[in-house]
Amino acid sequence: MTEISDYIIKEINPLCTDESIETAQDLFLEFPYSHFPIVENGIYIGCIGAHDVELLDHDMKIGDFRYTFERFFARKDTMWLDVLEVFAKNETNLVPVLDNDNNYLGYYEMDDIIRFFHETPFLREEGGILIVEKGAEEYSMSEISQIVETNNARILGMFISKAEMDRVQITVKISLGGLNEIIQTFRRYNYEIVSEHQEDAYLNNLKDRSDYLDKYLNI
């Protein structure tokens, strides 16, 4: 599988603090980025946003507006899920990539990271998606793995898809197999099944009883 670092782009040079705001304005007109990295002597010092640049005096230097810089980035060895988190938290479509000494290496584009995600087994391999919910202090990733594997299935991927003060939802992708048995085992371990499944014998039985009761009451 391709490494995420293979997606580092060096096509466009970063902006420098001694360049004019007009240079930054021209760059944002040419490229559809929400932010762009700023360096000083090759060291990354932050990103300037497209919306901020629109309001600044074009004759001024970029370095005069350090207070507007946003300082998000990824390291070359940052895991792809963590990179995706940087994109989401900062509402950006570009993330600078640095080495351990904060030297600027290039940048990631959002579309490329989504493409990388599509190449992972989580999306590429066939399987079933199951969303389970439990108390924030009660769930365990190792327990979830054990429940799936003791039912002779394997996990293709899982992540926390929703988190509130006292409840957490975990999305799990499972290899094709006995999904109903897995669902019932999760219930025995006090997990709530959030997603709906045709294989869910418990819910199907409830539906059959409800349909029977409706027919009985309508006689």
Secondary structure as the mmCIF struct_conf table of DSSP 4:
data_model
#
loop_
_struct_conf.conf_type_id
_struct_conf.id
_struct_conf.beg_label_comp_id
_struct_conf.beg_label_asym_id
_struct_conf.beg_label_seq_id
_struct_conf.end_label_comp_id
_struct_conf.end_label_asym_id
_struct_conf.end_label_seq_id
HELX_RH_3T_P HELX_RH_3T_P1 ILE A 4 TYR A 7
STRN STRN1 ILE A 9 ILE A 9
BEND BEND1 GLU A 11 ILE A 12
HELX_LH_PP_P HELX_LH_PP_P1 ASN A 13 PRO A 14
STRN STRN2 LEU A 15 CYS A 16
TURN_TY1_P TURN_TY1_P1 THR A 17 ASP A 18
BEND BEND2 GLU A 19 GLU A 19
STRN STRN3 SER A 20 SER A 20
HELX_RH_AL_P HELX_RH_AL_P1 ILE A 21 GLU A 30
BEND BEND3 PHE A 31 PHE A 31
BEND BEND4 SER A 34 SER A 34
STRN STRN4 HIS A 35 GLU A 40
TURN_TY1_P TURN_TY1_P2 ASN A 41 GLY A 42
STRN STRN5 ILE A 43 GLY A 49
HELX_RH_AL_P HELX_RH_AL_P2 ALA A 50 GLU A 54
TURN_TY1_P TURN_TY1_P3 LEU A 55 LEU A 55
BEND BEND5 LEU A 56 LEU A 56
TURN_TY1_P TURN_TY1_P4 HIS A 58 ASP A 59
BEND BEND6 MET A 60 MET A 60
STRN STRN6 LYS A 61 LYS A 61
HELX_RH_3T_P HELX_RH_3T_P2 ILE A 62 THR A 68
STRN STRN7 GLU A 70 GLU A 70
STRN STRN8 ALA A 74 ARG A 75
TURN_TY1_P TURN_TY1_P5 LYS A 76 ASP A 77
HELX_RH_AL_P HELX_RH_AL_P3 TRP A 80 ASN A 90
TURN_TY1_P TURN_TY1_P6 GLU A 91 GLU A 91
BEND BEND7 ASN A 93 ASN A 93
STRN STRN9 LEU A 94 LEU A 98
TURN_TY1_P TURN_TY1_P7 ASN A 100 ASP A 101
STRN STRN10 ASN A 103 ASN A 103
STRN STRN11 TYR A 104 GLU A 109
HELX_RH_AL_P HELX_RH_AL_P4 MET A 110 HIS A 118
TURN_TY1_P TURN_TY1_P8 GLU A 119 GLU A 119
BEND BEND8 THR A 120 THR A 120
HELX_RH_AL_P HELX_RH_AL_P5 PRO A 121 ARG A 124
BEND BEND9 GLU A 125 GLU A 125
STRN STRN12 GLY A 127 GLY A 135
TURN_TY1_P TURN_TY1_P9 ALA A 136 GLU A 138
HELX_RH_AL_P HELX_RH_AL_P6 MET A 141 GLU A 149
TURN_TY1_P TURN_TY1_P10 THR A 150 ASN A 152
STRN STRN13 ILE A 155 ALA A 163
BEND BEND10 MET A 165 ASP A 166
STRN STRN14 ARG A 167 SER A 175
BEND BEND11 LEU A 176 GLY A 177
HELX_RH_AL_P HELX_RH_AL_P7 LEU A 179 ARG A 188
TURN_TY1_P TURN_TY1_P11 TYR A 189 ASN A 190
STRN STRN15 GLU A 192 ILE A 193
BEND BEND12 SER A 195 SER A 195
TURN_TY1_P TURN_TY1_P12 GLN A 198 GLU A 199
HELX_RH_AL_P HELX_RH_AL_P8 ALA A 201 LEU A 217
TURN_TY1_P TURN_TY1_P13 ASN A 218 ASN A 218
#
